[in-house]
């Protein structure tokens, strides 16, 4: 099916094959997270101020997809020390 999904110029036929492949993958090969990598957010209190307390909802954001450091910078909560 993978090889067939790349053949020809019929977009509807390709969409059908890719849809079937996605369905088979999701049903037969579920993703099981085996480990989690902690993000490297090098911003200690000696250089930056404005970190929220542990347990703040902003820390529920993923480190890579919607990084909390960037959210805190964009909202102005995280500031360079001395500003």
N, CA, C and O atoms as CSV, one atom per row, in Angstrom:
chain,resi,resn,atom,element,x,y,z
A,1,UNK,N,N,0.815,-1.198,0.000
A,1,UNK,CA,C,0.000,0.000,0.000
A,1,UNK,C,C,0.857,1.260,0.000
A,1,UNK,O,O,0.506,2.259,-0.628
A,2,UNK,N,N,1.966,1.207,0.697
A,2,UNK,CA,C,2.841,2.382,0.731
A,2,UNK,C,C,3.374,2.678,-0.665
A,2,UNK,O,O,3.357,3.825,-1.114
A,3,UNK,N,N,3.843,1.644,-1.345
A,3,UNK,CA,C,4.367,1.841,-2.696
A,3,UNK,C,C,3.264,2.295,-3.637
A,3,UNK,O,O,3.489,3.166,-4.478
A,4,UNK,N,N,2.080,1.718,-3.509
A,4,UNK,CA,C,0.973,2.090,-4.389
A,4,UNK,C,C,0.499,3.526,-4.156
A,4,UNK,O,O,-0.016,4.163,-5.074
A,5,UNK,N,N,0.668,4.032,-2.946
A,5,UNK,CA,C,0.192,5.388,-2.650
A,5,UNK,C,C,1.019,6.461,-3.354
A,5,UNK,O,O,0.600,7.616,-3.418
A,6,UNK,N,N,2.171,6.100,-3.874
A,6,UNK,CA,C,3.019,7.076,-4.577
A,6,UNK,C,C,2.896,6.988,-6.084
A,6,UNK,O,O,3.493,7.790,-6.802
A,7,UNK,N,N,2.137,6.032,-6.571
A,7,UNK,CA,C,2.040,5.815,-8.020
A,7,UNK,C,C,0.871,6.586,-8.611
A,7,UNK,O,O,-0.165,6.761,-7.972
A,8,UNK,N,N,1.055,7.034,-9.822
A,8,UNK,CA,C,-0.020,7.662,-10.563
A,8,UNK,C,C,-0.258,9.104,-10.167
A,8,UNK,O,O,0.372,9.636,-9.253
A,9,UNK,N,N,-1.182,9.717,-10.880
A,9,UNK,CA,C,-1.495,11.131,-10.648
A,9,UNK,C,C,-2.926,11.325,-10.163
A,9,UNK,O,O,-3.407,12.455,-10.081
A,10,UNK,N,N,-3.613,10.220,-9.839
A,10,UNK,CA,C,-4.993,10.308,-9.373
A,10,UNK,C,C,-4.986,10.662,-7.887
A,10,UNK,O,O,-4.748,9.806,-7.035
A,11,UNK,N,N,-5.248,11.919,-7.593
A,11,UNK,CA,C,-5.178,12.415,-6.222
A,11,UNK,C,C,-6.181,11.707,-5.318
A,11,UNK,O,O,-5.856,11.393,-4.173
A,12,UNK,N,N,-7.371,11.455,-5.797
A,12,UNK,CA,C,-8.386,10.795,-4.974
A,12,UNK,C,C,-7.976,9.368,-4.617
A,12,UNK,O,O,-8.215,8.912,-3.498
A,13,UNK,N,N,-7.362,8.667,-5.565
A,13,UNK,CA,C,-6.890,7.311,-5.284
A,13,UNK,C,C,-5.769,7.335,-4.248
A,13,UNK,O,O,-5.721,6.481,-3.362
A,14,UNK,N,N,-4.867,8.313,-4.359
A,14,UNK,CA,C,-3.779,8.436,-3.386
A,14,UNK,C,C,-4.332,8.766,-2.003
A,14,UNK,O,O,-3.875,8.210,-1.005
A,15,UNK,N,N,-5.319,9.674,-1.938
A,15,UNK,CA,C,-5.916,10.027,-0.648
A,15,UNK,C,C,-6.557,8.816,0.010
A,15,UNK,O,O,-6.447,8.635,1.223
A,16,UNK,N,N,-7.225,7.985,-0.784
A,16,UNK,CA,C,-7.865,6.793,-0.234
A,16,UNK,C,C,-6.828,5.835,0.338
A,16,UNK,O,O,-7.013,5.303,1.433
A,17,UNK,N,N,-5.734,5.609,-0.398
A,17,UNK,CA,C,-4.682,4.704,0.079
A,17,UNK,C,C,-4.000,5.257,1.333
A,17,UNK,O,O,-3.759,4.518,2.287
A,18,UNK,N,N,-3.696,6.533,1.330
A,18,UNK,CA,C,-3.041,7.135,2.496
A,18,UNK,C,C,-3.983,7.101,3.699
A,18,UNK,O,O,-3.536,6.872,4.823
A,19,UNK,N,N,-5.257,7.322,3.482
A,19,UNK,CA,C,-6.230,7.233,4.571
A,19,UNK,C,C,-6.292,5.833,5.157
A,19,UNK,O,O,-6.348,5.668,6.376
A,20,UNK,N,N,-6.283,4.819,4.289
A,20,UNK,CA,C,-6.279,3.429,4.764
A,20,UNK,C,C,-4.992,3.103,5.517
A,20,UNK,O,O,-5.018,2.391,6.521
A,21,UNK,N,N,-3.870,3.624,5.030
A,21,UNK,CA,C,-2.595,3.414,5.724
A,21,UNK,C,C,-2.605,4.055,7.111
A,21,UNK,O,O,-2.147,3.451,8.082
A,22,UNK,N,N,-3.120,5.262,7.200
A,22,UNK,CA,C,-3.184,5.952,8.488
A,22,UNK,C,C,-4.086,5.203,9.462
A,22,UNK,O,O,-3.761,5.071,10.642
A,23,UNK,N,N,-5.205,4.720,8.973
A,23,UNK,CA,C,-6.128,3.964,9.818
A,23,UNK,C,C,-5.474,2.680,10.315
A,23,UNK,O,O,-5.567,2.349,11.497
A,24,UNK,N,N,-4.814,1.960,9.417
A,24,UNK,CA,C,-4.134,0.723,9.809
A,24,UNK,C,C,-3.022,1.005,10.812
A,24,UNK,O,O,-2.870,0.273,11.791
A,25,UNK,N,N,-2.253,2.046,10.580
A,25,UNK,CA,C,-1.166,2.386,11.499
A,25,UNK,C,C,-1.706,2.699,12.889
A,25,UNK,O,O,-1.189,2.200,13.888
A,26,UNK,N,N,-2.744,3.524,12.950
A,26,UNK,CA,C,-3.286,3.927,14.245
A,26,UNK,C,C,-3.952,2.778,14.988
A,26,UNK,O,O,-3.955,2.761,16.218
A,27,UNK,N,N,-4.516,1.817,14.260
A,27,UNK,CA,C,-5.164,0.693,14.918
A,27,UNK,C,C,-4.191,-0.410,15.290
A,27,UNK,O,O,-4.340,-1.042,16.335
A,28,UNK,N,N,-3.193,-0.650,14.446
A,28,UNK,CA,C,-2.306,-1.784,14.647
A,28,UNK,C,C,-0.991,-1.440,15.328
A,28,UNK,O,O,-0.374,-2.300,15.957
A,29,UNK,N,N,-0.560,-0.200,15.208
A,29,UNK,CA,C,0.732,0.201,15.772
A,29,UNK,C,C,0.575,1.434,16.667
A,29,UNK,O,O,1.052,2.515,16.323
A,30,UNK,N,N,-0.080,1.275,17.789
A,30,UNK,CA,C,-0.290,2.461,18.632
A,30,UNK,C,C,1.038,2.998,19.175
A,30,UNK,O,O,1.979,2.242,19.421
A,31,UNK,N,N,1.087,4.279,19.349
A,31,UNK,CA,C,2.268,4.925,19.918
A,31,UNK,C,C,2.218,4.798,21.436
A,31,UNK,O,O,1.261,5.246,22.067
A,32,UNK,N,N,3.217,4.207,22.006
A,32,UNK,CA,C,3.313,4.082,23.455
A,32,UNK,C,C,4.554,4.849,23.887
A,32,UNK,O,O,5.671,4.449,23.557
A,33,UNK,N,N,4.376,5.947,24.622
A,33,UNK,CA,C,5.556,6.704,25.048
A,33,UNK,C,C,6.391,5.890,26.036
A,33,UNK,O,O,5.910,5.518,27.107
A,34,UNK,N,N,7.619,5.621,25.677
A,34,UNK,CA,C,8.491,4.826,26.530
A,34,UNK,C,C,9.377,5.691,27.417
A,34,UNK,O,O,9.861,5.224,28.448
A,35,UNK,N,N,9.592,6.935,27.032
A,35,UNK,CA,C,10.404,7.838,27.834
A,35,UNK,C,C,9.980,9.265,27.545
A,35,UNK,O,O,9.279,9.540,26.572
A,36,UNK,N,N,10.415,10.153,28.398
A,36,UNK,CA,C,10.138,11.568,28.208
A,36,UNK,C,C,11.440,12.315,28.431
A,36,UNK,O,O,12.175,12.034,29.377
A,37,UNK,N,N,11.714,13.250,27.569
A,37,UNK,CA,C,12.939,14.029,27.690
A,37,UNK,C,C,12.594,15.375,28.303
A,37,UNK,O,O,11.669,16.056,27.860
A,38,UNK,N,N,13.332,15.741,29.305
A,38,UNK,CA,C,13.133,17.042,29.908
A,38,UNK,C,C,13.759,18.109,29.025
A,38,UNK,O,O,14.805,17.881,28.418
A,39,UNK,N,N,13.140,19.242,28.952
A,39,UNK,CA,C,13.659,20.329,28.139
A,39,UNK,C,C,14.831,21.007,28.811
A,39,UNK,O,O,14.939,21.016,30.037
A,40,UNK,N,N,15.684,21.559,28.024
A,40,UNK,CA,C,16.810,22.327,28.544
A,40,UNK,C,C,16.434,23.802,28.434
A,40,UNK,O,O,16.555,24.403,27.367
A,41,UNK,N,N,15.989,24.365,29.517
A,41,UNK,CA,C,15.566,25.758,29.547
A,41,UNK,C,C,16.528,26.526,30.447
A,41,UNK,O,O,16.244,26.740,31.626
A,42,UNK,N,N,17.660,26.939,29.894
A,42,UNK,CA,C,18.707,27.554,30.707
A,42,UNK,C,C,18.394,29.009,31.038
A,42,UNK,O,O,18.852,29.921,30.349
A,43,UNK,N,N,17.638,29.214,32.059
A,43,UNK,CA,C,17.305,30.573,32.467
A,43,UNK,C,C,17.205,30.625,33.991
A,43,UNK,O,O,16.109,30.733,34.539
A,44,UNK,N,N,18.336,30.549,34.667
A,44,UNK,CA,C,18.296,30.575,36.134
A,44,UNK,C,C,17.884,31.949,36.661
A,44,UNK,O,O,17.892,32.938,35.929
A,45,UNK,N,N,17.533,31.988,37.916
A,45,UNK,CA,C,17.083,33.231,38.554
A,45,UNK,C,C,18.164,34.309,38.593
A,45,UNK,O,O,17.847,35.478,38.812
A,46,UNK,N,N,19.417,33.951,38.389
A,46,UNK,CA,C,20.475,34.974,38.434
A,46,UNK,C,C,20.461,35.847,37.187
A,46,UNK,O,O,21.001,36.954,37.211
A,47,UNK,N,N,19.855,35.376,36.092
A,47,UNK,CA,C,19.808,36.146,34.850
A,47,UNK,C,C,18.415,36.603,34.467
A,47,UNK,O,O,18.259,37.582,33.738
A,48,UNK,N,N,17.389,35.890,34.959
A,48,UNK,CA,C,16.011,36.139,34.540
A,48,UNK,C,C,15.123,36.225,35.768
A,48,UNK,O,O,15.335,35.522,36.755
A,49,UNK,N,N,14.138,37.084,35.694
A,49,UNK,CA,C,13.174,37.209,36.777
A,49,UNK,C,C,11.761,37.071,36.212
A,49,UNK,O,O,11.515,37.358,35.040
A,50,UNK,N,N,10.854,36.631,37.055
A,50,UNK,CA,C,9.466,36.510,36.628
A,50,UNK,C,C,8.977,35.094,36.459
A,50,UNK,O,O,7.871,34.870,35.965
A,51,UNK,N,N,9.802,34.116,36.871
A,51,UNK,CA,C,9.341,32.733,36.771
A,51,UNK,C,C,8.117,32.540,37.650
A,51,UNK,O,O,8.130,32.957,38.808
A,52,UNK,N,N,7.056,31.917,37.135
A,52,UNK,CA,C,5.899,31.633,37.980
A,52,UNK,C,C,6.216,30.505,38.964
A,52,UNK,O,O,7.216,29.802,38.820
A,53,UNK,N,N,5.368,30.349,39.942
A,53,UNK,CA,C,5.555,29.300,40.947
A,53,UNK,C,C,5.360,27.920,40.323
A,53,UNK,O,O,4.662,27.771,39.320
A,54,UNK,N,N,5.982,26.923,40.928
A,54,UNK,CA,C,5.752,25.550,40.479
A,54,UNK,C,C,4.258,25.261,40.521
A,54,UNK,O,O,3.560,25.695,41.438
A,55,UNK,N,N,3.778,24.541,39.543
A,55,UNK,CA,C,2.361,24.223,39.479
A,55,UNK,C,C,1.544,25.218,38.679
A,55,UNK,O,O,0.342,25.027,38.497
A,56,UNK,N,N,2.185,26.291,38.194
A,56,UNK,CA,C,1.474,27.259,37.351
A,56,UNK,C,C,1.006,26.567,36.077
A,56,UNK,O,O,1.750,25.761,35.519
A,57,UNK,N,N,-0.206,26.856,35.597
A,57,UNK,CA,C,-0.723,26.190,34.397
A,57,UNK,C,C,0.141,26.362,33.152
A,57,UNK,O,O,0.060,25.540,32.239
A,58,UNK,N,N,0.962,27.403,33.087
A,58,UNK,CA,C,1.790,27.603,31.898
A,58,UNK,C,C,2.776,26.444,31.720
A,58,UNK,O,O,3.190,26.152,30.597
A,59,UNK,N,N,3.152,25.786,32.813
A,59,UNK,CA,C,4.096,24.677,32.725
A,59,UNK,C,C,3.467,23.413,32.139
A,59,UNK,O,O,4.172,22.434,31.896
A,60,UNK,N,N,2.162,23.420,31.909
A,60,UNK,CA,C,1.515,22.285,31.252
A,60,UNK,C,C,1.751,22.323,29.747
A,60,UNK,O,O,1.523,21.330,29.057
A,61,UNK,N,N,2.203,23.456,29.239
A,61,UNK,CA,C,2.554,23.542,27.813
A,61,UNK,C,C,3.754,22.642,27.558
A,61,UNK,O,O,4.630,22.497,28.410
A,62,UNK,N,N,3.781,22.049,26.388
A,62,UNK,CA,C,4.915,21.210,26.031
A,62,UNK,C,C,6.181,22.036,25.895
A,62,UNK,O,O,6.134,23.234,25.615
A,63,UNK,N,N,7.295,21.385,26.095
A,63,UNK,CA,C,8.573,22.075,26.001
A,63,UNK,C,C,8.927,22.409,24.562
A,63,UNK,O,O,9.639,23.381,24.309
A,64,UNK,N,N,8.440,21.620,23.621
A,64,UNK,CA,C,8.860,21.799,22.237
A,64,UNK,C,C,7.768,22.358,21.339
A,64,UNK,O,O,8.065,23.181,20.473
A,65,UNK,N,N,6.522,21.949,21.510
A,65,UNK,CA,C,5.459,22.404,20.612
A,65,UNK,C,C,4.975,23.808,20.947
A,65,UNK,O,O,4.786,24.626,20.047
A,66,UNK,N,N,4.776,24.091,22.199
A,66,UNK,CA,C,4.298,25.391,22.651
A,66,UNK,C,C,5.085,25.741,23.908
A,66,UNK,O,O,4.536,25.704,25.009
A,67,UNK,N,N,6.367,26.082,23.758
A,67,UNK,CA,C,7.255,26.186,24.912
A,67,UNK,C,C,6.845,27.280,25.891
A,67,UNK,O,O,6.576,28.417,25.503
A,68,UNK,N,N,6.803,26.915,27.149
A,68,UNK,CA,C,6.376,27.860,28.179
A,68,UNK,C,C,7.344,29.027,28.322
A,68,UNK,O,O,6.928,30.121,28.704
A,69,UNK,N,N,8.624,28.820,28.024
A,69,UNK,CA,C,9.587,29.923,28.115
A,69,UNK,C,C,9.206,31.026,27.126
A,69,UNK,O,O,9.225,32.206,27.475
A,70,UNK,N,N,8.866,30.648,25.909
A,70,UNK,CA,C,8.496,31.631,24.892
A,70,UNK,C,C,7.186,32.321,25.270
A,70,UNK,O,O,7.048,33.531,25.090
A,71,UNK,N,N,6.231,31.564,25.787
A,71,UNK,CA,C,4.955,32.161,26.223
A,71,UNK,C,C,5.212,33.199,27.307
A,71,UNK,O,O,4.633,34.285,27.282
A,72,UNK,N,N,6.077,32.866,28.258
A,72,UNK,CA,C,6.376,33.808,29.342
A,72,UNK,C,C,7.107,35.046,28.825
A,72,UNK,O,O,6.896,36.146,29.337
A,73,UNK,N,N,7.958,34.880,27.824
A,73,UNK,CA,C,8.646,36.032,27.239
A,73,UNK,C,C,7.676,36.912,26.459
A,73,UNK,O,O,7.715,38.137,26.574
A,74,UNK,N,N,6.805,36.287,25.663
A,74,UNK,CA,C,5.871,37.053,24.846
A,74,UNK,C,C,4.853,37.821,25.674
A,74,UNK,O,O,4.420,38.907,25.290
A,75,UNK,N,N,4.475,37.253,26.807
A,75,UNK,CA,C,3.510,37.945,27.671
A,75,UNK,C,C,4.181,38.978,28.563
A,75,UNK,O,O,3.507,39.731,29.265
A,76,UNK,N,N,5.506,39.014,28.534
A,76,UNK,CA,C,6.232,40.009,29.330
A,76,UNK,C,C,6.453,39.599,30.774
A,76,UNK,O,O,6.984,40.384,31.560
A,77,UNK,N,N,6.060,38.391,31.140
A,77,UNK,CA,C,6.234,37.946,32.522
A,77,UNK,C,C,7.690,37.641,32.817
A,77,UNK,O,O,8.171,37.933,33.912
A,78,UNK,N,N,8.398,37.065,31.868
A,78,UNK,CA,C,9.798,36.731,32.035
A,78,UNK,C,C,10.628,37.914,31.531
A,78,UNK,O,O,10.487,38.327,30.380
A,79,UNK,N,N,11.480,38.450,32.378
A,79,UNK,CA,C,12.273,39.634,32.077
A,79,UNK,C,C,13.726,39.415,32.435
A,79,UNK,O,O,14.022,38.637,33.342
A,80,UNK,N,N,14.637,40.078,31.750
A,80,UNK,CA,C,16.037,40.010,32.169
A,80,UNK,C,C,16.192,40.624,33.563
A,80,UNK,O,O,15.513,41.593,33.904
A,81,UNK,N,N,17.057,40.072,34.332
A,81,UNK,CA,C,17.312,40.601,35.692
A,81,UNK,C,C,17.867,42.017,35.559
A,81,UNK,O,O,18.773,42.259,34.761
A,82,UNK,N,N,17.341,42.923,36.313
A,82,UNK,CA,C,17.799,44.302,36.285
A,82,UNK,C,C,16.940,45.199,35.428
A,82,UNK,O,O,17.211,46.397,35.349
A,83,UNK,N,N,15.893,44.663,34.769
A,83,UNK,CA,C,15.009,45.499,33.937
A,83,UNK,C,C,13.888,46.075,34.770
A,83,UNK,O,O,13.043,46.803,34.250
